[in-house]
Amino acid sequence: MMKKIIKKFSTKLNEINKDTKMEMIITGHSHCFCMGVNPSGAMRLEAIQNDVPGVYGVMGAWNGSRDDAYWEFVAKHAKNRCVVISWAGNQHNSGFIFSNEETFDFVLNAKDCNPLMVNKTIIPKRVLVEHFQPSLGGLAKAIAILKKGSPRDIILLETPRPKGDGDFILPFIKSSKHFTDLAAQLGIDIDSLAISSLAFRLKLWKLVQELLVSEAKANGVKYLSMPVALQSDLGGLRKEFWANDVTHANANFGNAVIKHLANTVFKGGAS
């Protein structure tokens, strides 16, 4: 099934005009690693080897975040290239991964037809918007820096959807100092840990994507959603694309995203 999905995104590549040279640079936070970006070592621009020509990554200099020097480096190499940004993407897990925290619900938007959870406190959406907004701090400045480099396009990527199997996630939670420290702060016994539902984390993820779309529009750049074929039947990330950790996708997902990007960039399909 996975090979069929990736093959589907490759078919349009043969239709690209060979006289048209198009290059892209993959940048951003840790979700860009599945696309071939190496976080280790000094900051450098390197080609990413895959079926799509002209794809580069800004390697190295990863300390858990990205500073102005990083975006200025990208801008120096951005001229006439498409700069692809993977920004944050773990907000739906941070502070919401434990079942003990699944105590509330909210109305996502007018199109959300899912019933609200029974026996949960209903909170205003704006409370969560205010909670998540700081995680986008610095994005507008990064985009402003990139624009000085005269890129052909700047594309903000939809980040990977949450994983749906709590039994798969739990061992990685228990071996992560970040999450065990968080559990201790919340007074949760590590041996009784349970993962919050996919529906809960997926709704939070969708809210974060809404905020990313708003940031893209406000800063005059494009936002690119991922194909439905990468989703599970329940709306999470398909299992064959899970990396062996709590939140990240694997290289097969990264390859599919790059091919989707190539088809979209050449065809102008990002919104």
C-alpha positions in Angstrom: 0.0 0.0 0.0 2.8 2.4 0.9 4.6 1.8 -2.4 1.3 2.6 -4.2 0.9 5.8 -2.3 4.4 7.0 -3.0 4.2 5.9 -6.7 1.0 8.0 -7.1 2.9 11.1 -6.1 5.7 10.3 -8.6 3.6 9.9 -11.7 3.3 13.6 -12.4 7.0 14.3 -12.1 7.6 12.9 -15.6 5.2 15.5 -17.0 7.4 18.4 -15.8 9.0 20.5 -18.5 12.6 19.5 -18.6 13.6 23.0 -19.6 12.1 24.4 -16.4 14.6 24.4 -13.5 13.0 24.4 -10.1 14.8 24.0 -6.8 13.5 24.0 -3.3 15.1 24.2 0.2 13.7 22.2 3.0 13.9 24.1 6.3 12.4 24.4 9.8 12.0 22.4 13.0 12.3 18.7 13.7 9.5 17.5 11.4 11.7 18.4 8.4 14.2 15.7 9.4 12.0 13.0 7.8 12.5 14.8 4.5 16.3 14.2 4.6 17.4 17.2 6.7 20.4 16.2 8.9 20.2 18.1 12.2 23.8 17.3 13.2 27.0 19.3 12.6 27.6 22.8 11.4 25.0 24.8 9.4 25.3 24.0 5.7 23.3 23.7 2.5 23.3 20.2 1.0 21.4 18.3 -1.7 18.9 15.8 -0.5 19.2 12.6 -2.4 15.8 11.2 -3.6 13.7 10.8 -6.8 13.1 14.6 -7.1 16.0 16.7 -8.5 16.8 20.1 -7.1 15.9 19.5 -3.5 18.2 20.9 -0.8 18.2 21.0 3.0 19.7 23.3 5.5 21.6 20.8 7.6 23.0 21.1 11.1 22.7 23.8 13.8 19.8 22.1 15.6 19.5 22.9 19.3 15.7 22.4 19.6 14.8 25.7 17.9 15.9 28.0 15.1 17.3 31.5 15.5 17.7 34.5 13.3 21.1 33.4 12.1 19.6 30.2 10.8 16.9 32.0 8.7 19.5 34.5 7.5 21.6 31.6 6.2 18.6 30.2 4.4 17.8 33.7 2.9 21.4 33.8 1.5 20.6 30.7 -0.5 17.0 31.4 -1.3 17.1 33.4 -4.5 14.7 32.0 -7.1 14.2 28.9 -5.0 11.1 27.7 -3.2 11.7 27.7 0.5 9.7 25.1 2.4 9.1 25.6 6.1 8.1 22.9 8.6 7.2 24.9 11.8 6.8 23.3 15.2 4.1 20.6 15.0 4.1 19.0 18.4 1.8 21.4 20.2 -1.1 18.8 20.3 1.1 16.5 22.3 2.8 19.0 24.7 0.5 19.3 27.7 -2.3 17.1 26.1 -0.7 13.7 25.6 -1.9 12.1 28.9 -5.5 10.9 29.3 -5.7 12.8 32.6 -5.6 16.0 30.6 -8.5 15.1 28.4 -10.9 16.9 30.6 -12.4 19.5 28.1 -13.8 19.9 24.6 -14.4 22.9 22.3 -16.1 23.8 19.1 -13.4 23.9 16.4 -15.3 25.7 13.7 -18.7 25.9 11.9 -17.7 22.9 9.7 -17.0 20.6 12.6 -19.8 18.1 12.7 -18.4 15.9 15.4 -20.4 15.8 18.6 -18.8 17.3 21.7 -17.5 14.8 24.3 -19.9 13.9 27.0 -19.1 14.9 30.6 -16.3 17.3 29.5 -16.0 21.0 30.3 -16.7 23.0 27.2 -14.2 25.9 26.9 -14.1 28.7 24.4 -11.9 28.1 21.4 -10.1 31.4 22.0 -8.6 30.0 25.2 -6.8 27.4 23.2 -5.8 29.9 20.5 -4.2 32.0 23.2 -2.4 28.9 24.5 -1.0 27.9 21.1 -0.3 31.3 19.7 3.1 31.7 21.4 4.3 28.5 19.7 4.1 30.5 16.4 6.2 33.3 17.8 9.1 34.1 15.5 7.4 32.7 12.4 6.5 36.1 11.0 10.0 37.4 11.6 11.5 34.3 9.9 9.3 34.8 6.9 10.4 38.5 6.7 14.0 37.5 6.8 13.5 34.9 4.0 11.7 37.4 1.8 14.9 39.5 1.7 16.5 36.6 -0.1 14.1 36.9 -3.0 12.8 33.3 -3.0 10.5 32.1 -5.8 8.0 31.0 -3.2 7.7 30.4 0.5 5.6 27.4 1.5 4.4 26.6 5.1 3.8 22.9 5.4 1.0 21.1 7.2 2.8 19.2 10.0 2.3 15.4 10.5 -1.0 14.3 12.0 -1.0 12.6 15.4 -0.5 8.9 15.8 -3.6 6.9 16.9 -2.2 3.9 18.8 -1.6 4.7 22.5 0.0 1.3 23.1 2.6 2.2 20.4 3.3 5.7 21.9 3.4 4.7 25.5 6.9 3.1 25.7 8.4 6.2 24.0 6.6 8.4 26.5 8.0 6.4 29.4 11.6 6.6 28.0 11.4 10.4 27.3 12.7 12.6 30.1 10.6 15.5 28.7 7.4 13.5 29.2 8.3 11.8 32.4 9.2 15.1 33.9 5.9 16.5 32.7 4.1 13.5 34.3 5.9 14.2 37.6 4.9 17.9 37.5 1.3 16.8 37.0 1.4 14.2 39.8 0.8 11.3 37.4 2.2 7.9 38.3 4.5 6.8 35.5 3.2 3.2 35.8 -0.4 4.2 35.4 0.1 6.5 32.4 -2.5 6.3 29.6 -2.5 8.2 26.3 -5.3 10.7 25.5 -7.6 9.8 22.6 -6.7 10.3 18.9 -9.9 12.3 18.5 -8.8 14.7 21.2 -5.3 15.2 19.9 -6.5 15.4 16.3 -8.9 18.2 17.2 -6.1 20.2 18.8 -3.8 19.5 15.8 -6.5 20.9 13.5 -6.7 24.0 15.5 -2.9 24.5 15.2 -3.2 24.0 11.5 -5.9 26.7 11.4 -3.4 29.0 13.1 -0.7 28.1 10.6 -3.1 28.9 7.7 -3.8 32.3 9.3 -0.1 33.0 9.7 0.5 32.1 6.1 -2.2 34.4 4.9 -1.1 37.3 7.2 2.5 37.0 5.9 1.7 36.6 2.2 3.1 33.0 1.9 1.5 29.7 0.9 0.2 26.9 3.1 0.4 23.3 1.7 -1.9 20.6 3.2 -1.0 16.9 2.8 -2.9 14.4 0.6 -5.7 12.4 2.1 -3.8 9.2 1.2 -1.4 9.9 4.0 -4.2 9.8 6.6 -5.6 6.8 8.5 -9.3 6.0 8.4 -9.7 7.9 11.6 -7.9 11.0 10.4 -4.5 10.4 12.0 -1.2 9.7 10.4 -1.2 6.3 8.5 0.7 3.7 10.6 3.2 2.9 7.8 4.4 6.5 8.1 5.1 6.5 11.9 8.7 7.0 13.1 9.7 5.2 16.3 8.9 8.0 18.7 5.9 9.9 20.1 5.3 12.4 17.3 7.5 12.2 14.2 6.9 10.7 10.8 9.4 8.4 9.0 11.5 8.8 5.8 8.7 7.2 3.7 6.4 10.0 4.7 9.2 12.5 4.0 9.7 11.1 0.5 5.9 11.3 -0.2 5.9 14.9 1.0 8.8 15.9 -1.2 7.1 14.3 -4.2 3.8 16.1 -3.3 5.7 19.3 -3.0 7.4 18.8 -6.4 4.0 18.2 -8.1 2.4 21.1 -6.3 5.3 23.6 -6.7 5.4 23.0 -10.4 1.7 23.1 -10.8 1.0 26.0 -8.5 -1.4 24.1 -6.2 -0.5 25.5 -2.8 -3.1 27.7 -1.3 
